[in-house]
Amino acid sequence: MPDYSPRPLLPTPRSLVQNGRFQLGTYKAPFVEINPLDAEVHFSLWPRSLKRLRLKEWQHFAFANERVYVSLAVFDAKLLALAQVCVYDRTLGKTIFHEKKLLPGQLQPLPNALFDARFALDTKDFRITLHNHLAQGTHHITFAVAATRTLPAVSGQFTCFEPLEHTEPIVVCLPFDQGRALYSHKCITPTQGTLRLGEQQIDFPKDRSYGLIDIHKGYYPHTMTWQWATGGGYRQDGTLLGFNLTNNQVQDQHAYNENCLWVDGKLHLLPPVQFSYTSADGLGHWSIRDTYGRVDLTFQPEVIRKVDLNAIVIQSRYRGPYGAFNGFILDNDDNKHTVERWFGMCEDFFLRV
């Protein structure tokens, strides 16, 4: 197999966009200012309000203990905005999925900074507050969703711990065509909190629970596609490991990608990967591999969430299984980390909007 040299980890400029240009690369630390609207992209002569319509952005958090996986997302595609809370109970094989569709402009802008920034969604039946507070090394997430005729009420309070003196997030700015780019900040972190599911309370102790932080802004093409996998787990000595693997529309993925492994907060960069499936519906085995022999994972779905939409201006196809990963990943020091039933999720995503 060919030799692998990790892409460089660059010093971080203050701003994502400087002098009208995206600062492309993989960075050592978070940006202070996340300002994609300042970029001179191919539609840069548009008014700022129209330019904002092409920006896709979201904040997504996941919380996992030995039994339950919680996924929470606020997604703003401008013509389409969603808030989602999904709870998967592995012991029961049961998924509870709440979603709130929002009209254009109904969602307040997502923050352009992470060191002390807040977001709130407050409707009659769906409330979410996010406080990204990297100045103190934390993200605080609270949510409360009312019961429906078929689903119980769900609420929770969680803290993801991302102390920058110990934890290295993957912070990237990656190119599309025509001068467009995406920004992403991701990390697997120790997490603690409490989930309330109807009358039941489920605790997430910090020494046995992990969280995923997934913050994203991008000038995607009209058709958005990606495949994505993330998972984590604790070794017997208490070390937390986790990974992020993506195959998307980014140009030159050998130089620009967001694939990585975390070992006790330390970041190890990984090469491009390819996804394959044994069945088109996403319920069969998934395989995730690279060409250097550093990533070799199989994923067995336990349950899958599907969304299909075909409207006049919006078409989407989403497959989001939860399940377990097995295999191995090599870190940048060539240490082999065995992945044995690490729990997480995958996505196969298509959106034309």
C-alpha positions as CSV (number, residue, x, y, z in Angstrom):
1,M,0.0,0.0,0.0
2,P,1.2,3.6,-0.6
3,D,2.8,5.6,2.2
4,Y,0.5,8.0,4.0
5,S,1.6,11.5,5.0
6,P,-1.1,13.4,7.0
7,R,-2.1,16.8,5.7
8,P,-0.6,19.8,7.6
9,L,-2.2,21.1,10.7
10,L,-2.1,24.9,10.3
11,P,-2.0,27.8,12.7
12,T,-5.5,29.3,12.9
13,P,-6.2,32.8,11.6
14,R,-8.7,34.9,13.5
15,S,-11.4,34.7,10.8
16,L,-12.7,32.0,8.5
17,V,-12.8,34.6,5.7
18,Q,-10.1,37.2,5.2
19,N,-9.9,39.8,2.4
20,G,-12.9,38.0,0.8
21,R,-11.3,34.6,0.6
22,F,-12.0,31.4,2.6
23,Q,-8.9,30.3,4.6
24,L,-8.7,26.7,3.3
25,G,-7.1,24.0,5.4
26,T,-7.2,22.0,8.6
27,Y,-6.4,24.0,11.7
28,K,-5.0,23.6,15.2
29,A,-7.7,25.6,17.0
30,P,-11.2,27.1,16.6
31,F,-11.8,30.3,14.6
32,V,-12.7,33.3,16.7
33,E,-14.9,34.7,13.9
34,I,-16.9,32.4,11.6
35,N,-17.9,34.8,8.8
36,P,-18.8,33.0,5.5
37,L,-21.0,35.9,4.3
38,D,-17.8,37.9,3.8
39,A,-16.5,35.5,1.1
40,E,-16.3,36.6,-2.5
41,V,-18.0,33.6,-4.0
42,H,-19.4,33.4,-7.6
43,F,-22.6,35.1,-6.4
44,S,-20.8,37.7,-4.2
45,L,-22.4,40.6,-6.0
46,W,-25.8,39.6,-4.6
47,P,-27.1,41.6,-1.6
48,R,-26.1,40.1,1.7
49,S,-29.6,39.0,2.4
50,L,-29.8,37.0,-0.8
51,K,-26.3,35.6,-0.3
52,R,-27.4,34.2,3.0
53,L,-30.1,32.2,1.2
54,R,-27.3,30.0,-0.3
55,L,-25.7,29.3,3.0
56,K,-26.5,25.9,4.6
57,E,-25.8,25.7,8.3
58,W,-26.5,23.5,11.3
59,Q,-25.6,22.7,14.8
60,H,-25.9,19.0,15.7
61,F,-25.1,17.3,19.0
62,A,-25.3,13.6,20.0
63,F,-25.1,12.1,23.4
64,A,-24.5,8.4,24.0
65,N,-24.3,6.2,27.1
66,E,-24.3,2.4,27.2
67,R,-28.0,2.2,26.5
68,V,-29.3,5.3,24.7
69,Y,-28.2,7.5,21.8
70,V,-29.7,11.0,21.5
71,S,-29.3,13.1,18.4
72,L,-30.3,16.7,18.4
73,A,-30.0,19.0,15.4
74,V,-31.0,22.5,14.2
75,F,-30.7,22.6,10.4
76,D,-31.2,25.8,8.4
77,A,-31.2,25.4,4.6
78,K,-33.2,28.8,4.4
79,L,-36.0,27.5,2.2
80,L,-36.2,24.5,4.6
81,A,-35.5,24.7,8.4
82,L,-35.8,21.9,10.8
83,A,-35.3,21.1,14.5
84,Q,-35.0,17.5,15.4
85,V,-34.6,15.3,18.5
86,C,-34.2,11.6,18.1
87,V,-33.8,9.1,20.9
88,Y,-32.7,5.5,20.2
89,D,-33.0,2.9,23.0
90,R,-30.7,0.0,22.1
91,T,-32.1,-2.3,24.8
92,L,-35.6,-2.0,23.4
93,G,-34.7,-1.4,19.8
94,K,-37.0,1.6,19.8
95,T,-36.7,5.0,18.2
96,I,-38.5,8.2,19.2
97,F,-38.2,10.9,16.7
98,H,-39.6,14.4,17.1
99,E,-39.3,17.0,14.3
100,K,-40.3,20.6,14.0
101,K,-40.6,22.1,10.5
102,L,-40.1,25.8,10.4
103,L,-41.0,28.4,7.8
104,P,-38.2,30.5,6.1
105,G,-37.1,33.2,8.4
106,Q,-38.8,31.6,11.5
107,L,-35.5,30.3,12.8
108,Q,-33.2,32.8,14.4
109,P,-29.7,33.0,12.9
110,L,-27.2,30.4,14.1
111,P,-24.2,31.9,15.9
112,N,-21.1,33.0,14.1
113,A,-18.8,32.3,17.1
114,L,-18.3,29.5,19.6
115,F,-16.4,31.0,22.5
116,D,-19.5,32.5,24.1
117,A,-22.6,32.3,21.8
118,R,-26.2,31.3,22.4
119,F,-29.1,30.1,20.3
120,A,-32.7,29.6,21.3
121,L,-35.7,28.1,19.6
122,D,-38.9,28.6,21.7
123,T,-42.2,27.4,20.3
124,K,-45.2,26.1,22.1
125,D,-44.2,22.4,21.7
126,F,-40.5,22.5,20.9
127,R,-37.8,24.3,22.8
128,I,-34.0,24.1,22.4
129,T,-31.2,26.3,23.8
130,L,-27.6,26.0,22.9
131,H,-24.7,27.7,24.6
132,N,-21.3,27.2,22.9
133,H,-18.9,28.4,25.6
134,L,-15.4,27.4,24.4
135,A,-14.0,30.1,26.6
136,Q,-14.8,27.8,29.5
137,G,-14.4,24.6,27.4
138,T,-18.1,23.6,27.4
139,H,-21.2,23.3,25.3
140,H,-24.5,23.4,27.2
141,I,-27.6,22.0,25.5
142,T,-31.2,21.9,26.9
143,F,-34.3,20.8,25.1
144,A,-38.0,20.0,25.8
145,V,-40.4,18.6,23.3
146,A,-44.1,18.1,24.1
147,A,-45.8,14.7,23.8
148,T,-47.9,14.0,20.7
149,R,-50.7,11.5,20.2
150,T,-48.1,8.8,19.4
151,L,-44.9,9.9,21.1
152,P,-43.9,10.7,24.7
153,A,-42.5,14.0,25.8
154,V,-38.7,14.2,25.7
155,S,-36.5,16.7,27.6
156,G,-32.9,16.8,28.6
157,Q,-29.9,18.8,29.9
158,F,-26.4,18.0,28.7
159,T,-22.9,19.4,28.9
160,C,-20.2,18.4,26.4
161,F,-16.7,19.1,27.7
162,E,-14.2,20.5,25.2
163,P,-11.4,22.1,27.2
164,L,-9.0,23.4,24.5
165,E,-5.9,22.8,26.6
166,H,-6.7,19.1,26.5
167,T,-9.0,18.5,23.5
168,E,-8.2,19.0,19.8
169,P,-11.3,19.5,17.6
170,I,-11.2,19.0,13.9
171,V,-11.5,22.5,12.5
172,V,-11.6,22.7,8.7
173,C,-12.4,25.0,5.8
174,L,-12.7,22.8,2.7
175,P,-13.2,23.9,-1.0
176,F,-16.1,23.3,-3.3
177,D,-16.1,24.7,-6.9
178,Q,-16.5,28.3,-7.9
179,G,-14.8,29.7,-4.8
180,R,-17.3,28.2,-2.5
181,A,-16.3,26.3,0.7
182,L,-17.6,24.7,3.9
183,Y,-16.6,25.3,7.5
184,S,-16.8,22.5,10.1
185,H,-15.9,22.1,13.8
186,K,-16.3,18.6,15.2
187,C,-15.2,16.8,18.3
188,I,-15.9,13.7,20.4
189,T,-16.0,14.7,24.0
190,P,-16.8,13.4,27.5
191,T,-20.4,14.3,28.3
192,Q,-22.8,14.3,31.2
193,G,-26.5,15.0,31.5
194,T,-30.0,13.7,32.1
195,L,-32.6,12.6,29.6
196,R,-36.3,12.5,30.6
197,L,-38.4,10.2,28.4
198,G,-42.0,10.5,29.5
199,E,-41.9,9.7,33.2
200,Q,-38.5,7.9,32.9
201,Q,-35.2,9.5,33.8
202,I,-31.9,8.2,32.2
203,D,-28.6,9.5,33.5
204,F,-25.5,10.0,31.4
205,P,-22.5,9.9,33.8
206,K,-19.4,11.7,32.5
207,D,-17.0,8.7,32.9
208,R,-19.2,6.5,30.7
209,S,-20.9,8.8,28.2
210,Y,-19.6,10.6,25.1
211,G,-20.9,13.4,23.0
212,L,-20.5,14.6,19.4
213,I,-20.2,18.3,18.6
214,D,-21.0,19.0,14.9
215,I,-21.1,22.7,13.9
216,H,-21.2,23.5,10.2
217,K,-21.7,26.3,7.6
218,G,-21.3,25.8,3.9
219,Y,-22.0,27.3,0.4
220,Y,-23.1,23.9,-1.0
221,P,-24.0,23.3,-4.6
222,H,-27.7,23.2,-5.4
223,T,-27.5,19.4,-5.0
224,M,-25.9,18.4,-1.6
225,T,-24.7,14.9,-1.1
226,W,-22.5,13.2,1.5
227,Q,-21.9,9.9,3.3
228,W,-20.9,10.2,7.0
229,A,-20.0,8.0,9.9
230,T,-19.2,8.8,13.5
231,G,-18.9,6.7,16.6
232,G,-17.1,6.4,19.9
233,G,-16.4,4.3,23.0
234,Y,-14.4,3.9,26.2
235,R,-11.5,1.5,26.7
236,Q,-11.3,-0.4,30.0
237,D,-8.7,2.1,31.2
238,G,-11.2,4.9,30.8
239,T,-9.7,6.4,27.6
240,L,-12.3,7.9,25.3
241,L,-11.9,7.3,21.5
242,G,-14.0,8.4,18.6
243,F,-13.9,9.1,14.9
244,N,-15.4,11.3,12.2
245,L,-15.4,10.0,8.6
246,T,-17.0,11.7,5.5
247,N,-17.1,11.3,1.8
248,N,-18.6,14.4,0.2
249,Q,-18.3,17.0,-2.6
250,V,-15.1,18.6,-1.4
251,Q,-12.5,19.0,-4.1
252,D,-9.1,17.2,-3.7
253,Q,-10.0,15.1,-0.6
254,H,-6.4,14.0,-0.2
255,A,-5.5,17.6,0.7
256,Y,-8.8,18.7,2.2
257,N,-11.1,16.5,4.3
258,E,-12.5,16.2,7.9
259,N,-11.6,12.6,8.6
260,C,-10.0,12.0,11.9
261,L,-9.6,9.8,15.1
262,W,-9.6,11.1,18.6
263,V,-7.6,9.3,21.4
264,D,-8.2,10.9,24.8
265,G,-8.8,14.2,23.1
266,K,-5.7,14.1,20.8
267,L,-6.5,14.6,17.1
268,H,-5.1,12.1,14.5
269,L,-5.8,13.0,10.9
270,L,-7.0,10.4,8.4
271,P,-7.0,10.0,4.6
272,P,-10.1,10.0,2.3
273,V,-12.4,7.1,2.7
274,Q,-15.0,5.3,0.6
275,F,-18.4,3.9,1.7
276,S,-20.1,0.8,0.3
277,Y,-23.2,-1.1,1.3
278,T,-24.6,-4.6,1.0
279,S,-28.1,-3.3,0.4
280,A,-29.5,-0.2,-1.2
281,D,-32.0,0.5,1.7
282,G,-29.1,1.1,4.1
283,L,-30.1,-1.8,6.4
284,G,-27.3,-4.1,5.3
285,H,-23.6,-3.9,6.3
286,W,-21.7,-0.7,5.5
287,S,-18.0,-0.8,4.8
288,I,-15.8,2.2,5.3
289,R,-12.2,2.0,4.1
290,D,-9.3,4.0,2.7
291,T,-6.6,3.2,0.2
292,Y,-3.7,3.3,2.7
293,G,-5.0,0.5,5.0
294,R,-5.5,2.9,7.9
295,V,-9.3,2.7,8.2
296,D,-11.1,-0.6,7.9
297,L,-14.6,-0.5,9.5
298,T,-17.8,-2.3,9.1
299,F,-21.1,-0.9,10.4
300,Q,-24.1,-3.0,11.3
301,P,-27.3,-1.0,11.5
302,E,-29.7,-1.8,14.3
303,V,-32.4,0.7,13.3
304,I,-32.7,3.2,10.4
305,R,-34.4,6.5,10.0
306,K,-35.5,7.4,6.5
307,V,-36.8,10.7,5.0
308,D,-37.9,11.0,1.4
309,L,-39.3,14.3,0.1
310,N,-40.2,15.3,-3.4
311,A,-41.7,18.7,-3.6
312,I,-41.7,21.5,-6.3
313,V,-38.5,23.2,-5.0
314,I,-37.1,20.6,-2.6
315,Q,-36.1,17.0,-3.2
316,S,-34.4,15.0,-0.5
317,R,-33.4,11.4,0.3
318,Y,-32.0,10.6,3.8
319,R,-30.9,7.3,5.3
320,G,-29.7,7.6,8.9
321,P,-29.0,4.2,10.6
322,Y,-27.9,3.8,14.2
323,G,-25.7,0.8,15.0
324,A,-22.3,-0.6,15.9
325,F,-18.9,-0.3,14.3
326,N,-16.2,-3.0,14.2
327,G,-12.7,-3.1,12.7
328,F,-9.7,-0.9,13.3
329,I,-8.2,2.6,12.7
330,L,-4.4,3.5,12.7
331,D,-3.5,6.7,14.3
332,N,-0.7,9.1,13.1
333,D,1.9,7.1,15.2
334,D,0.8,3.9,13.4
335,N,-0.8,2.6,16.6
336,K,-3.7,0.2,15.8
337,H,-6.9,1.0,17.7
338,T,-9.4,-1.9,17.6
339,V,-13.0,-0.8,17.2
340,E,-15.2,-3.4,18.9
341,R,-18.9,-2.6,18.9
342,W,-18.4,1.2,19.2
343,F,-21.9,2.7,18.9
344,G,-22.7,5.5,16.6
345,M,-24.5,6.4,13.4
346,C,-24.1,6.8,9.6
347,E,-25.8,9.0,7.0
348,D,-26.4,8.8,3.3
349,F,-27.7,12.2,2.4
350,F,-29.1,13.9,-0.7
351,L,-30.8,17.3,-0.9
352,R,-31.6,19.5,-3.9
353,V,-32.9,22.9,-2.8
